[in-house]
Structure formats: C-alpha cells, structure tokens
Amino acid sequence: MRIFKTALAFQDVPDGTIYKCDTIEYQGAFWLVPEWLENPDAGVMIPARIICLDGLIHQTTPDNPGADFWLNTGIPKSVFDGAVPPGDKYVMIERPDIKFPIPNDES
C-alpha cells in the first residue's frame, strides 16, 4: 500500500504555511492521515483518524514531486485534531482498522 502526500493550508492559521499530510487510499477514496499510531513490536502503524478528500475541492499534482494532491481550500486545524462539527462537510473515521508497515528510514 502506498502513502501519498497532500499539500494543504489551515483556514484558521493565518501564517500561510503549506503543510504536507500523508494520504492513503481506502474503500475507493483518498483520505488524509493527520497522525499515525505506531506499534514497533508488530512493525505496523495505523491512522489515528482519517479525513475523506471526497467532497473537498482538491486536485492531483502530477508535476509536483513533493505532493500528489493539492487541497484547494483550507481546512480547519480542529478537524485535523479530531473535532468535526455536526453536519459539517468533513467525513472522519477514528482509528480505522488499516495497518501499514512502519517505514524503514535506512537508505
């Protein structure tokens, strides 16, 4: 399974910083992964939460080696921290049963 990258900005952080967030494909859609939980004994990591890109304006960035996707509108920092307002457009799943091998940093 591949981990993609999405470039994005936070709506409520006015410094204009562009962040890169891990992104995975799951159940036929792409999902942002703001945080990973690692289990070194098992050699795996699981997303703490995932946020669906469907319904969010985004595009692929094939000519950008640093990101696979670009989120065209900012996202609230609170959504990344796990707080999705009721009735909001953000679809989030807490601790989905998805396991990825912990990357080997040795190159």
Beta strands, then each sheet from edge to edge (+ up, - down):
strand 1: 4-8
strand 2: 19-26
strand 3: 29-39
strand 4: 44-52
strand 5: 58-60
strand 6: 69-71
strand 7: 92-94
strand 8: 100-101
sheet 1: 5+ 6- 1- 2+ 3- 4+ 7-
sheet 2: 5+ 6- 1- 2+ 3- 4+ 8-
end
